[in-house]
Amino acid sequence: MSETREFKAELKQLLHLIIHSLYSHKDIFLRELLSNASDAIDTVRFQSLTKPELVEGDSEWKIKLIPDEQAGTLTISDNGIGMSKETIVENLGTIAKSGTRAFLESLRQAQAENRPELIGQFGVGFYASFMVADKVTVLSRMAGKPEDGVRWQSDGQGEFTVEPCAKEKRGTDVILHLKPEDKEFVNPWRLRELVKKYSDFVEHPIVMDVEKEDPNKKKFIEEDTLNARKAIWLRPKSEVKQEEYDEFYKHLSHDFDKPLKTVHYSAEGQIEFKALLYIPAHRPFDLMWGDKARGLHLYIQRVFIMADEDLLLPHYLRFIRGVVDSPDLPLNVSREILQHSAPLEKIRSNLTNKVLGTLEEMKNREYDIYIKLFEEVGVYLKQGAYQDHTNQGRLADLLLFESTKTDPGKFTTLAQYLLAMPAEQTDIYYLAGESREVMQQSPHLESFKALGWEVLLLDEPGDEIVLDALGKYKDKRIRAINKEEKSKSEFPDDVQKKFAPLLGLFKQTIEQIKEARLTKKLRESAVCLVASEEGFSAYTEHLMRQLQREKAGKATKRILEVNPEHPVIEALQRLQALKPGDQRIEKYCRLLYDQALVTEGAKVQDPLEFAKRMNELMLKDVGG
């Protein structure tokens, strides 16, 4: 006799939440139903170890998809544990009530060993069916109870019917009566695509009848297995060939090339998981085009749960590809967003440590290969050195830089820089600029060249911000050579007094500078510009202003450093002392400021006026 019952929870509203909020994509329904079917098979397989009669002579575990285009239905059939009338009402009549969860709880209470780790911790996956179906029919029979078949049906609007039925084989058939706009899910190729996407590595075969042709063009039906079932991350490392690792990487990443490095390991202890990680040979295409990174794929017992998140690895390691499989991670009700939890943090820390350790090993043992990798993904490691204070020291050791002591295209490390430092040098120095060619001509390098001290040359956007964030390396300060040094004056009082009027005139004439001061670091140049100790170089500030665009304020005023031993400065000082009101002095001050801009690769504020002043000097020089 058929019974009509109301759902124990206000399912109509909850279904609205599930359909419209819980899942990002409606095709997730298939993943959920296949997951439930896999759980059901795991349950009967486990119970049959002590109750072999439950197998009923059918130990060929499988899940079958039956699309019926004419009827507009899709059936997901399994030969798992099945449900009785009581369990189907309990499991399908209440949101957040899962037979899987109850089964696990009973095993925990019995302290059963070797229990299968099952998903379905929250009883909402089944209701994803109503995203694509306007009616769902479930036929089920428990293993070992051949007379207790049950039929459950609902349109998801608050009521369901349940009645006895005859069912020859144990297990469950979920029949989806598809909505008109969702008939794509009876297309065999669409189903094959979804199985490959979400459930390719489910342990049990997912099969479907497929029409084929023999050599005589005669058509016949054959059962095809849709999922690969090769969860290589669960297999012992010694049993997996490198070719298999490479093929799985290509499947996972959609890359045509082999990975640069494969990391396959298991973690045991308070938290258990298995990981198969890949370091790609080049920057992943999704990162090259600015798309959201695919990141690591999370599986729970071979069932795909999520990807495209920063929860399993820090954001700066988003170039890593791979799979993490853990039964210990708690999931929220949607299974698509992991909760922040202690187990998650432990897995994240372990994975981060493993990746950084692998990169360190590459740098130390395969330096040439590491250089090629760094040229592809170094920008992300620099982000890590800026963001990850816990691993900042390790990340600093992974960074590569060109310097005044390396050939173009060659690199050094901070550790190598330290080893090469003269005893009298106390700090690590760097210069940021648009290109190596521009920086090598910088007046800021003059004193360092004379001393033979190495300077790191930073030509990548953001490099200066990263080194500023580091601040120190092995107790050595990291300093920009184009920033001011707040120290006692390098010149005696009489020299300061002699040039004070000229310095004042520079400040009065050039409104773009904060002040003018004497310096000893210039050897060949008359002037240069430096940023304040707390600010950024002109190059980095220019990049930041470009990013901010209309929000950018006025450029920060910098300090004009003047070389009092340069012939031009000495002549200008004498001219001002003899003829303080001479109009040429102001023009020459402006010309020297423009010269400082040009030597650092910047643009002069008024190119026309700059050209005019240069022409006047040339005309005077040739006697015009």
N, C-alpha and C positions, 0 to 999 in steps of 0.2 A: 504493500500500500504506500502510495506517495504521501509525503509529509511536506508541508510548507512551513518554514521557520524564518524567523528574523535573525539577522546577524547580531552577535552579542555586543558588538561595538557599533557605533553609528557609521556604518561602512560607507554610506553614500558620500558623506563629507570626507571621510578618510580616503576613499577611492579618488575623489577629486584632487586631494593633495598628492596622492601617489602618481596619478596620471599627469598632472600639470607641474608638479614641483619635485618629485622624488628622483626622477631620472632625466638625464639630459637628452637622451635619444630613445624614441619608442622601440627601436629594434632591439633594445636591451631585454625585452620580454623573453626572447628566445634563449639568451644566456641564462636568465633566471630559471626557466623551465628545464633546460638541460642540466643546470646545476642541481635542481631538486631531484631530477631523475637519477643523476649520478650518485647523489646522497642515498637514495632509496636502494640502489644496487649495492653500495658499500655496506649499508645496514644489513641486508639479507645475507650478503657474503660473510660478514663478520659473525652474525648469529648462527649461520649454518656450520660454523666450526664446532659448536657444541650441540646443534640440532640439525644434523644433515638432512633430515626429512623435509626441511624447508625448501631445499633446492628443487624438489619435485621432478628430478630428472632433467632439469633445464639449467645447466651451468654455463651456457653460452651468453654471458652478460652483454647486453647491448641496449642502445636507445634508438628508436626508429622514428624518423620523420615521414609523415604520410600527407602530402599536399593533395587536395582534391579541388581542382579548378572549377569543375562543374558545380559542386556543392558549395564552393567558397569556404572550405574549412581547411585547417591545418591541425593534424593530430601529432602529439608528441607521446610516444608509447615506450614504456620501460618494463623490464621484467625484475623490478626491485621488490622491496618488502611488501608493498601494497598497503591498503587501508581498509578497515572495517567501517561499519556504519558509525560506530562511536568515534573512532579516530578521525574519520573524514569530517564529521560535524565539529569535532574539537579543533582540528587543524585548519579546515577551510572556512569555519564559521566565525573565527575570531582573528582580528588583526594582531600581529605580534605574538601569535602562538604557533610554534613550529614543532613538528614531530622530531625533526633533527635535533632541536635544542633539548627536548625532553629525553631523547635517546641518549645524548651525551651526558645529561645530568644523571640518568640512571646508571650509566657506566661509571661515572665518577664516584657515585655513592657505593657501587660494588667494587671499586678499585680495580676495574678490569684492565688488564694489560694489553698493549698492542692495539688499542682501540683505533679505528680509523678516524682521522680528523676530518670532520664534516663541516660544510658551510651551511648557511641557512639559519644563522643565529637569531634572525628576526623574521617573523612570519609574514613578510610583505612581498616577497619575490613572486609568489604565485599570482598576486593581484595585479602585477604588471601586465598580465594577459588582457585586462580590460582597456589597456591603451590602444589595442588593435582589434579587439573583439567586442561585439555588442551582446554576445552570449557565450558562456563557457560551460561545456559539459565534461564531467569527469567520471570515468568508469574505472573502478578499482576493486581488487580482491587481495586480501592478505595472504601471504605465504603460509601454507599448511592448513588453510581453511577454504577448501574448494566450493563450499556451499554458500559462502558469505559475500557474494558480489554486491556492490553498491553503486548506485548512480546518483551523482550530485549535479545540480544545474542551477545557474544564476545569470541574471543580466547585470549584476553588480549594483542594483538600485536599492538594496536594503533587505531583500529576501532571497532565500534559496530553497530548492526542493531537494529531497533526498528519498530514495526508494531502493528496495532490493532489485538486483538484476543478476542474470546469469553471465558469468565470465569464466571462460575455460582456463585461462592461464593467469598465474599470479601477476601482480604489478599494477601499473596505473596508465590509463590513456587519458590525456588531456586534449579535448577537442575544442578548438577555437573557431567560432563562427565569425569570420572576419568582417569588419566594417567595409562598406563599399570602397572607401578611399584607401584601404589597407590590403587590397587583394594582391599586392606585389609579393606578399609573403606565402603565396602558393607557387611562386615561380621557383623551379628547382635551382636555377643558377643563383638567385638571390639568397636562397637558403644555404647553398653551398658557400657563398661568400660570407654570410654571417657566422656559420660554424667555423670557418677558417679564421675569422676575425676574433671571435670571442671564446671558442671552445675547442680550438685545434688540438690542445694537449690534454683534454679530458682523457682519463685512463681507459674508459670503456668505449667501444666502437659506437660512433653515431652514424647510422646507416639510413639509406633512402633507396627506394626502387627507382631505377633509371632505365629509360628505353634506349636500346642500342641496336646496331645493325651488324649482321655477320657478313662475310665476304660476298655472299650471294644476295645481299641487299634485303635479307629477310630480317624483320624486326623481332626483338625479344626483350624481355624484362630481366634485369640483373640488379642484385642488391650491391650498391657501392658504399664503401666506408668513406665518410666525408672528412674525418679528422685524422691528423697525422699520428696522434697517440705517442709521439716520441718526445717525452718530457726529458730531454737530455740533461737538464740541470738536476734531475733527481737520480740520474744514473751515476755510478762511481766514475770518477775522473779517468781512471785507468781503462775504462771500457769505451770511452768516446774518442773517436778519431778526430784529428784536426779538421779534416774535410767536413765532418758533421758539424763541428763548431762553426766553421765558415759558412756553411749553407744556412744554418739557423740564424746566424747574424744577418745574412742577406735577406732572409724572410722577415726578420724582426725590424730591420732598419730601412728596408727598401734601397739598400746600397748595392752597387754593382761590384765594388771592390771588397777585398778581404779586410778583416779588422787588423789593426796594428798589433794588438795584444788581447789575449783572452784570459780572463780570471774566473776560475771555477772553484768554489769552495763551499764548505758547510760550517755553520756556527752551531755549537751546542752549549748547553748550560742553562742559565735562567731563561734565556730566550733562544728558540731554535728557528733556524731558517737556512735555506739553501740559496745561493746566488750564482748567477752566471752573468758576468759583466764583460763588456767589450769596450776597448779604447779604439775609436775609429782611426783610420789612416789619414783622414782629412776632416775638416769641419763639416758636420752634418748639413745636408741641404736645407733642412727646415730652419736652421740657425742662420745660414747664409742669406736666406730670403726674409729673415725677420719673423718667421712664423713661430707659433708656440711650439716649444720643444716637445718631442714625444717622451723623453725621459725614460725611466725604468718602468717596466711592466710588472705589476703586482699580480701574482697568482696565489690562490689558496687551493692546494691539491689539484693543480693543473687547470683550474678554472680561472680565466682571466677576470680580474676585478677592476683594475683601473690602470691608467697611465697618465702622462701629461701633468704630473704634479711635482712639486718641489719637496714633498714630504720624505721621500726615501733618500734623497741626496740634497746637499745644499744647491742653491740655484746656480752657483758658478761652475758646478760639475755637470751641467745639463747636456754636455756633449757626450756623456757616457751613455751607452746603450746596454740593455740587458734585461734580465728577469730576476725577480726576488720571489721566493715561494716560502711563506710562513703560515703555519696554522695558529700562531699565537697572537696575531694582530687583532685588536678589537676593531669592529667596523660600526659605522653609524647605520641607521636604517636604510640608507640608499645604497650602501656598499660602494659608492663612487667617491666618497670623500673620507679619508681616514681620520679618525679622532687623534688629537694630540694626546699621547699617552706615554707612560714609562716604557712599555715594550717597543713602541715606535721609535722613541729617542735612542734606545739601545741599538736597534737595528740601524738607524741612521748613522749613529756614531761609528758602529762597526764597519759599515759600508764605506763611509768617508775615510776612515783610517786605512782600509784596504786599498782604496783607489790611490790615495796619496802615497802609500808605501810602494805601490806598483810604479808610480811615476818617479819616485825617488830611485828605485832600483834601475829603471830605464836610464835615468840621467847619469847614474854612476857607472853602469855597465854597458850601456848602448848609447853613448853620448850622441853620435851622429844621427841615429834614429830619433832620439829625443829632440834634437834640434829641429828636425822636420816636423815633428808633432807640435812643438812649441810655436813654430811659425803659423800653424793652423789654429791652435786653440789657446795660445799664450794669453790672449786678451781675457779669457775666462779665468785663468789662474791669477791674473793680476786683479780681477774683481774680487777673487777670494782673499787675496792678501789685504785688500781694503776692507772686506766685510767680515771675514771669519777671524775674530780675535783669538779664539781657542787654538786654531791651527796656523796662526799668522807666521810664526817662525818657520814652520815646515814649508809653507807656501813661498815665503821669501827665498828659501833655498832653491826653489824650483824655477825662479825667474831668471831670464837671460837678458843681457843688455849688450849693445854695442858700446864701445868706448874709444877714447883717444888712443888707446894702446892696441886696439884690435883693427884688423883689416876690414874694409867695408863688407858687410854680409856675414862677418864672423862675430862670435859672442863671448862674453865672459859672465861669470856669476858673482854674486856678492862675496861668496867664500873665496873665490879666486882673487878678487879685488883686494881682500884683506891680506892674503898671503903675499901679494906683490907690493904692499904699501911700504914706503921708506919708514924708518924708525921715527923720524921727526914729524911725520904726518899723523894727525890725530883724528881726522874725520874722513868720511866717505863723501865725495863730491859728485854732483851731477849738473847737467845743463839740459833744459828742455827746449826744443825748437821744431821748426817745420820739417827740416831735413838735415841729414848729416852734413851735406855740403854747406848749408847755411851756418850750422853750428860751428864747423871747423874754422870758419872765418871770423868767429865772434871775438871781439876784444876781451871778453871775459876770460878767455882761455890763455891770454898772453902770459900772465904770471905763472900759471900752472905748467905751461910748456917750458918756461925758463927753469922751473924747479924740477921738471921731469915727473910731475905727479899726474896720475891717471884721473880722468873725468868721464863718468858715464854719460852717454849721449842718448837722450830720450826723444824719439820722434813719433811715438804713438800717442794718440789722444788719450788723456787720462793717466799717463805714466807718472807725471809729476804729482798728481793727487794720491796715487798709490804710495810713492816713496815718502811723501809728506805724512801719510797715515802710518807708515812703518816707523818713521822718526829715528829709530836706531836699529843697528844690526850688530849683534855680538858686542854690545856696549859701546859701539862707535856711532857717533851722530851721523845722520845722513843730511847733507846740506846742499842747497842750490847755490851755485856760484854767481847767479844773477839776482841774488837777494842781499839786502843790506846786512852788515855785521854790526851789531850794537856793542861797540867796544870803545875803549879810550882812544882819543885822537892819535893818529899815527904821525902827526906833524907837530913840531915845536910851536910855541905861541907866536914867535915872530913871523913864521911862514903863514900861520892862520890869519894873523893880522894883515899881512901883505896882500893876501888874496880875498879877504873878506868883502871888500867893495865889489869885486868882480862876481863873486858868488851871489851877493845880494842882487846884482844886476841880472844875472841869469834867472833868479827866482822872480824878479819883478817883470822881466820881459816875457818869460814863458809860463803862461798860466797853467799849462798841462802838468807841471812838475810840482812835487810836494816841497822839495828843497834842493839846493845844490851844495855839494861837499867835496872836499879833496880826497883823493885815493892814491894808494901806492901800488894797486894791483894792475894798473895799466902800464905797459911798457912801450908800445908803439902807437897806440891810439890816444887821441886827445880827450875824449869823453865816452861815457857809456851810461846806460840806464839800468837801474836796479829796482826791484820791487821791495816793498817793506818786508820785514821778517815774517809777518803773519800772512802776507798776501801770496798771490800766484804770479808766475812769470807772465809777461805780455802774451806769449804764445798760448798758454793755457787759459788765460783770461779771455783772449779773443775767441777760443773755441767755446767757452762757456757762454759768452755773449751771443754767439751764433745760435746756440741751442735755445737760449732764452728769447732771442729775437726782440719782439716789441716790448717784452717785460724787462729787458736789460736796461739798467740805468747808465749813468755816465761812467766812462772808463776811470779806473782807479789812478789817482795821481802817483807817479813814481819819483824816484830820487835820481838826479843827474850827478854822476860822479865825474870829477874833473882831475885830470893828470897835470899837476903844476910843473912838471919837468918837461912837458911837451913844448916844442918851440912855438906852436901856434898860441897856446895858452899863455906862455911867457910874454909873447909879443902883444897879445890882447890886454894883458895886465899892465904892460908899460904904456900902451895907448890910452887906457882908461886913467892911469895915474897922471899922464901929461895932459890929456884932453877929455875930461870926464863927460862933456856934453857932446862928443863926436857921434854923429848919427850912424857911423859905420859900426860902432861897437854893438849896438842893438841888433843890426843885421847879422853880424858875425855870430852873436849868441844864438840867434834863431837858426842860422846855418849849421852851427855845431850840434844843436838839438836834433835837427833833421838828419844830420850825419849819423847820430847815435841810433835813430830809428832805422835808417837804411842798413846799417851794419848788423842789426839783429833780425833783418828780414821783414820789418814792418813797413807800412805805408806812411809817407809823410802826409800831414794834414792838408797842406796846400801845395800840390805838385807844381802848379803854375808859378807861384811865388818862389818856390825852391829853384825852379829852372831859371827864373829871372835873376835871382841872386848869383847863381852859378855863372850865368852869362856875363854879368857885370864883372865878376872876378877874372874870367877868361879874357874879356875885352881889355881890362886894365893890365893884365899880364903880357898881352901881345902888343901893348902900346896903342890901343885904339882910342 
